[in-house]
Amino acid sequence: MLDSILINTPVSSPLHPQANLPLLKGYLGSHGFNTKIIDSNILFYHWFLGENPFNITMEDALENPLTVLSVYDGIETKLWEKSQQYEGLSVGLRHLHMKYDRVSFKGVIDALDDKEANPFIAFYDQLIREQVVGTEAGIVGIAITFQDQIIPAFTLARLLRQTMPDAKIVMGGQMVTRCHDTMVQD
């Protein structure tokens, strides 16, 4: 049986994977807890971009290192093009700008229902159905390290609450620690 699921949220650079959740999973495992990690950051990029036209082999990169820059530019261009399908959205490999203000409680709440501006509603709806439902995990941990992850994380939490009303949903990470007082006051 799965005790908990830990989920890393978009958007943080997929070029620099975070070690926070693997370290926490190791700690929990050493204390007898069975935990699954879902890197929804990288999964979001795959979902958002669709089919991967950016195949590059290690041999290609070693033969011509400039190929990597070309692929990087191609991904940024495709992310910009896909962003145009949503109102006020700009997704990049290192940024997320949305119609709603991520540091305003009202902005975050308003984003949770706006399917025209928030791609994370459709993304997390699918992810929850495919990877969370049926696991019987009693705890779901959501990591928020950067401000760009606030709206995606709260979108995930809301959809989890609707799908798994009895699960304990825990948010943690640098942004929760730094912004706790502000979030509780609003």
C-alpha positions in Angstrom: 0.0 0.0 0.0 1.1 3.5 -0.8 1.3 5.8 2.2 2.0 9.1 0.4 2.6 10.8 -2.9 5.0 13.8 -3.2 4.5 16.1 -6.2 6.9 18.6 -7.6 5.0 21.4 -9.4 5.6 23.4 -12.5 7.3 25.7 -13.5 10.9 25.2 -12.6 13.6 24.7 -15.2 13.6 21.1 -16.4 17.3 21.6 -17.0 17.9 21.7 -13.2 15.9 18.9 -11.5 15.3 19.5 -7.8 16.5 17.1 -5.1 14.0 18.0 -2.5 11.4 15.3 -3.0 13.9 12.4 -3.6 15.6 13.4 -0.3 12.3 13.4 1.5 11.2 10.1 0.0 14.5 8.6 1.2 13.9 9.9 4.7 10.3 8.6 4.8 11.4 5.2 3.4 14.0 4.9 6.2 11.1 5.2 8.6 8.9 2.6 6.9 6.7 4.8 4.7 6.0 3.8 1.1 6.1 7.0 -1.0 5.8 7.7 -4.7 7.2 10.9 -6.3 5.6 12.5 -9.3 7.6 15.2 -11.1 4.7 17.1 -12.6 7.1 19.8 -13.7 8.7 17.6 -16.4 5.4 15.9 -17.1 3.8 19.3 -17.7 6.4 20.3 -20.3 5.7 17.0 -22.1 2.0 17.5 -21.9 2.1 21.1 -23.0 4.5 20.6 -25.9 2.7 17.5 -27.2 4.8 15.3 -29.5 8.5 15.8 -29.0 10.0 17.1 -32.3 13.2 18.0 -30.4 15.0 14.6 -30.4 18.7 15.0 -30.0 21.1 12.2 -29.2 24.2 12.4 -27.0 26.2 11.7 -30.1 24.7 14.7 -31.9 25.4 16.9 -29.0 29.0 15.8 -28.7 29.6 16.0 -32.4 28.2 19.5 -32.6 27.5 21.2 -29.2 25.7 24.1 -31.0 22.9 21.7 -31.8 21.9 21.9 -28.1 21.4 25.6 -28.4 19.3 25.2 -31.5 17.1 22.6 -29.7 16.8 24.9 -26.7 15.7 27.8 -28.9 13.2 25.5 -30.7 11.7 24.5 -27.4 11.3 28.1 -26.2 9.6 29.0 -29.5 7.2 26.0 -29.3 6.4 27.0 -25.7 5.6 30.5 -26.7 3.4 29.2 -29.6 1.5 26.9 -27.2 1.1 29.7 -24.7 -0.9 31.7 -27.2 -3.8 29.1 -26.7 -4.4 30.5 -23.2 -5.3 34.0 -22.1 -2.4 35.9 -20.7 -0.1 32.9 -20.6 3.6 32.7 -21.3 5.5 29.5 -20.4 9.2 29.2 -20.9 11.9 26.9 -19.7 12.7 29.2 -16.9 9.5 31.2 -16.4 5.7 31.2 -16.1 3.6 34.4 -16.5 -0.1 34.1 -16.1 -3.1 36.3 -16.4 -3.5 36.2 -12.6 -1.1 37.6 -10.0 0.6 34.6 -8.2 1.3 36.6 -5.1 -2.2 37.9 -4.6 -4.6 35.5 -2.7 -7.5 36.8 -4.9 -5.4 36.3 -8.0 -4.6 32.7 -7.1 -8.3 31.9 -6.2 -9.5 33.5 -9.4 -7.0 31.4 -11.5 -8.4 28.1 -10.1 -11.6 28.2 -12.2 -10.4 29.9 -15.4 -9.8 27.1 -18.0 -9.1 29.8 -20.6 -6.1 31.1 -18.7 -4.9 28.2 -16.5 -3.6 25.2 -18.4 -2.9 23.4 -15.1 -6.6 22.7 -14.7 -6.7 20.3 -17.7 -3.1 19.1 -17.0 -3.7 18.1 -13.4 -7.2 16.7 -14.1 -5.5 14.2 -16.4 -2.5 13.6 -14.1 -4.7 12.9 -11.1 -6.9 10.4 -13.0 -3.8 8.6 -14.5 -1.4 8.6 -11.6 -3.1 9.4 -8.3 -6.6 7.9 -8.3 -6.6 4.3 -7.1 -3.4 4.6 -5.2 -5.2 5.0 -1.8 -2.5 7.3 -0.6 -3.6 9.0 2.6 -1.2 12.0 2.2 -0.3 14.1 -0.8 2.6 16.5 -0.4 2.9 19.4 -2.8 6.3 21.1 -3.2 6.4 24.9 -3.9 9.9 26.2 -4.3 9.4 29.2 -6.6 6.7 31.8 -7.0 6.0 30.5 -10.5 4.7 27.3 -8.8 2.1 28.9 -6.6 -0.9 28.9 -9.0 -0.1 25.4 -10.4 0.3 24.1 -6.8 -3.1 25.5 -5.6 -4.7 24.3 -8.8 -3.4 20.8 -8.0 -4.5 21.0 -4.4 -8.1 22.1 -5.3 -8.4 19.2 -7.9 -7.0 16.7 -5.4 -9.5 17.9 -2.7 -12.4 17.4 -5.2 -11.1 14.0 -6.2 -9.8 12.7 -2.9 -11.8 14.4 -0.1 -10.4 12.3 2.7 -6.7 12.7 1.8 -4.4 14.9 3.8 -3.0 17.6 1.4 0.3 19.1 2.7 2.1 22.0 1.0 5.7 22.7 1.7 8.9 24.1 0.4 10.6 27.5 0.3 7.6 29.5 -0.8 5.3 28.1 1.9 7.9 28.8 4.5 8.6 32.3 3.3 5.0 33.3 2.7 3.2 31.4 5.5 2.3 34.5 7.4 1.0 36.4 4.4 -1.1 33.4 3.1 -2.7 32.9 6.6 -3.5 36.6 6.9 -5.2 36.9 3.5 
